Amino acid sequence: QVRVVESGGGLVQAGGSLRLSCAASGSIISIITMGWYRQAPGKQRELVATATSDGSTNYADSVKGRFTISRDNAKNTVYLQMNSLKPEDTAVYYCKAQGARSSLGWYLPDYWGQGTQVTVSA
């Protein structure tokens, strides 16, 4: 019913930049919160940044000042601009759509994308 697809991952040297994109599609008219999470090998999935439909944003302390999240509500799309990347940013980055509302007016469960790999070399 809802599909969440990430793109933009890749390999970059430390200090470099990447921009991730995530688009949610399906019978949805709005999404309250869209966010990025990451999971490094052997570690739990952790929050990176979230953005609500009214413009509020939230960041993990480890990425503040380096990453910027933004949204296009009309396209149900969220972006993550990652600058000054560090090797410890290496992880699979997942997009989450939370509080999606269907075209019939129902609120839907949370949806996750498949993830996109970000690798930062030293």
C-alpha positions as a printed NumPy array, in Angstrom:
array([[ 0.   ,  0.   ,  0.   ],
       [ 2.882,  2.343,  0.797],
       [ 6.343,  2.047, -0.681],
       [ 9.395,  3.807,  0.729],
       [12.502,  3.94 , -1.443],
       [15.886,  5.421, -0.565],
       [18.642,  6.455, -2.946],
       [21.929,  8.314, -2.941],
       [24.219,  6.142, -0.878],
       [27.747,  5.297, -1.905],
       [31.427,  5.409, -1.08 ],
       [33.053,  8.698, -0.12 ],
       [36.272,  9.782,  1.505],
       [36.308, 11.312,  4.967],
       [35.415, 14.983,  4.787],
       [33.256, 14.453,  1.73 ],
       [29.528, 14.862,  1.195],
       [26.572, 12.767,  0.113],
       [22.891, 13.499, -0.34 ],
       [20.308, 10.845,  0.396],
       [16.773, 10.928, -0.935],
       [13.702,  9.029,  0.174],
       [10.344,  8.969, -1.548],
       [ 7.139,  7.491, -0.165],
       [ 4.507,  6.478, -2.688],
       [ 1.094,  4.865, -2.639],
       [-2.374,  5.881, -1.579],
       [-1.208,  8.495,  0.909],
       [-2.123, 12.138,  1.236],
       [ 0.211, 13.198,  4.03 ],
       [ 2.931, 11.937,  6.358],
       [ 3.472, 13.419,  9.789],
       [ 7.114, 12.5  , 10.278],
       [ 9.775, 11.308,  7.895],
       [13.166, 10.43 ,  9.181],
       [16.518,  8.822,  8.676],
       [17.989,  6.08 , 10.813],
       [21.214,  4.143, 10.437],
       [22.613,  0.808, 11.459],
       [26.3  ,  0.025, 11.511],
       [27.566, -3.588, 11.596],
       [27.13 , -5.082, 15.039],
       [25.201, -2.085, 16.331],
       [21.568, -1.241, 16.899],
       [19.642,  0.973, 14.533],
       [19.796,  4.58 , 15.69 ],
       [18.026,  7.809, 14.87 ],
       [19.904, 10.234, 12.631],
       [17.359, 12.957, 11.925],
       [13.616, 13.487, 11.608],
       [11.435, 16.155, 10.052],
       [ 7.741, 16.749, 10.617],
       [ 5.259, 18.083,  8.108],
       [ 5.085, 21.408,  9.993],
       [ 8.823, 21.956,  9.643],
       [10.202, 20.751, 12.965],
       [13.49 , 18.873, 12.816],
       [15.447, 16.752, 15.237],
       [19.028, 15.506, 14.999],
       [21.233, 13.043, 16.792],
       [24.015, 14.829, 18.64 ],
       [26.609, 12.99 , 16.562],
       [25.424, 14.619, 13.312],
       [24.398, 18.096, 14.446],
       [26.117, 20.771, 12.407],
       [27.1  , 18.295,  9.69 ],
       [23.814, 16.799,  8.435],
       [20.713, 18.642,  7.271],
       [17.301, 17.075,  6.796],
       [14.686, 18.62 ,  4.546],
       [11.281, 17.672,  3.163],
       [ 9.077, 18.221,  0.182],
       [ 5.628, 17.563,  1.627],
       [ 3.918, 17.748, -1.751],
       [ 6.101, 14.904, -3.028],
       [ 6.25 , 12.93 ,  0.255],
       [10.002, 13.088, -0.067],
       [12.731, 13.649,  2.487],
       [16.396, 14.415,  1.934],
       [19.5  , 14.131,  4.059],
       [22.467, 16.295,  3.134],
       [25.542, 14.849,  4.795],
       [28.672, 16.979,  4.964],
       [32.025, 16.511,  6.672],
       [31.487, 12.768,  6.678],
       [33.492, 10.631,  9.065],
       [34.349,  6.913,  8.95 ],
       [32.028,  6.411, 11.925],
       [29.124,  7.542,  9.725],
       [29.505,  4.306,  7.77 ],
       [26.223,  2.401,  7.999],
       [23.105,  1.363,  6.168],
       [20.78 ,  4.354,  6.197],
       [17.06 ,  3.695,  6.421],
       [14.138,  6.   ,  5.775],
       [10.993,  5.798,  7.885],
       [ 7.562,  7.221,  7.167],
       [ 5.54 ,  7.677, 10.339],
       [ 1.951,  8.834, 10.654],
       [ 1.044,  8.407,  7.002],
       [-2.583,  9.144,  6.196],
       [-4.291,  7.234,  3.416],
       [-6.507,  8.736,  0.752],
       [-9.452,  7.22 ,  2.663],
       [-8.51 ,  9.131,  5.799],
       [-7.024,  6.274,  7.802],
       [-3.702,  6.536,  9.593],
       [-1.338,  3.828,  8.448],
       [ 1.413,  1.953, 10.297],
       [ 5.035,  3.011, 10.062],
       [ 6.858,  2.107,  6.873],
       [10.573,  1.522,  6.374],
       [12.634,  1.558,  3.25 ],
       [15.11 , -1.155,  2.3  ],
       [18.11 ,  0.973,  3.182],
       [21.044,  2.455,  1.301],
       [24.687,  1.835,  2.14 ],
       [26.936,  4.751,  3.046],
       [30.634,  3.979,  3.362],
       [33.146,  6.609,  4.447],
       [36.793,  5.729,  3.983],
       [39.52 ,  7.187,  6.155]])
